[in-house]
Amino acid sequence: MFAWMRQYEALGILGMNSRNSDFILKYNPRKNYPLVDDKVLTSELAAQAGIRTPAIYEIVEFPSQTIHFAERMAAHPEFVVKPAKGSGGGGIIVVSGRKEDAFIRASGREMSFSDMRYHLTNTLSGLYSLGGQADRVIVQYRVHPDSFFASMTTGGVPDIRVIVFQGVPVMAMLRLPTKESDGKANLHAGGIGVGVCVKTGITNFGVYRGNPVGVHPDTNAALTERPIPHWDEILNMASRFHDITGLGYLGVDIVIDREHGPMMLEVNARPGIAIQVANRKGLKARLQMVENEIDRLKSPADKIAFARENF
């Protein structure tokens, strides 16, 4: 065994191969993937369970629906366009206003009505979907972040990613947009990941482009030692998606709206492993601890209490 592999094992680091073989393949039934790969279905399941999600204004399914899209959106000066089967933030457009012949994006850039129609058509064709399959477009409420995030972002919507294993929240991080990421919270797009203590909901370590960071590069605001509001509700919401989806290993992305509070944004059956860098902790040790104890954790309350005691 290579020295670096032994070091990773000692730290309890979860690698991609182990994530795929030991947890995703083992605990995520393939037949249940569509429940989270299609954001429309995920939103419907959440609504049935009484979990808040951003309201859906319209679902675009056919190219003919793109023709008068601008007229139909006249009642909604702000909205978000996203592929139902997209991943990694691809294809998402955040609209913050409009002019006579153009939408205004969150970044301040203009997008003509014809360019929006072109984007919608490309999305329907599967340009941003998993596997390039034909897709639908969700047009939904634009989240307005809680005032807690005011100094920690320059645009876009921060979210909280919670890794849930067998209903136990095992690790969490706050994801923050930057100017570089163009309003997206995804780390690979230039967003910031900030580790969060599962027990307290207090932020600890930050990472930006793979490097440690203690302040936001655009606002210079401190990123650590900040208690995230509604933490109890966030843990409960994330934990419930194990039973809702039937998936054992998943990532739940939650936003905090200034008016509506915590809302589920999306669920991922193949969550990335960069969350370990943001927390400076390994996931594998925590997952194995849950495997050893899960038989005695009967209720959601038991699972959350276990997480807060150990993580």
Steps between C-alpha positions, in 0.01 A plus 500: 500500500629848411593728792239760401230232500592397855490865605153544349375189678640622832314830456175327407489670159235378257630468143293489183539124449393423855213748478373328188548135597455501877217750535327612179476156337428328830243735649337682206255278308530581131123508457476793740744726314229671291346633820799730548643524149182678389452816707130512417444159659715593801298818554174304481623246755610777734161672471323173585717473812424858601852629428531850356658549157525805270164539323491380138344758266512291186646183349611534138481166320472582128681743265168664415476618861813711458340731240303723738707431811584867563132597488402225742770608743374860511333423834832383646775763474734266687538126444746215452526277193657157549513163323291237677773239453804724517799466731784713629313826446513476120223678311372701796403861423404739781286792383479805729298733277412593144510780244287552194673230297734323743524323833751624758709223650612494864848606386353814342553379145217520250356197323277566204166325473626318190813384685280368782289310250818353349616395848165336578508309171853376564400390849203303364734324257707370793802731483523514882335174602658186639596281205381759247141374513203718405402723787244738645555854628388612844413866550477574869503755781826686544624447854599812695770395748452555871672813635749269672675467162506872411870555564610161371384518140489747213216341309330169442367270768711326765392150595576239763603155378430222750627146438245254636574132551216269600316805633797622706642845410872418497660816360396847386641803326386846404554582131541867410492666157773738387537744213706236325223240533241737348250451781534121519596330826673205333863460610626397155357824358695715744272489803623470859446197724482560874491205738218491756498320833204259492445532875486880523447630148801729541733552203864397541732475196482655154638384165516692172646346185654228716676742733414588862321834539371684807323793333284542192724614210243756380368644826784423746236374747606236751378151409564310823341490846162600360188312618268411213136586581224234509758226553262258675251530216772455238621174657145367529418594142814337361457182705146440370611457140636154578143378557351723228730374223602154625865594437754418768780736398413845372570871510219740587534865398304746712461876461378750759257755358453827690121458489436125488795366702673169409395343170626192319669599177600158367618152595803324354548122486870542416623783725864602456771451759644853514293553814784319683745774402267771631465316833857370522347168601460168327155370406585130497560476875162661567320278250652188654395618845141529378518153342604359836223673693208530259310197632442671833398835345129441452347844448602819317542662842743222602703553183526875540590467867773251405636740238508794740671291765772365273553748218 
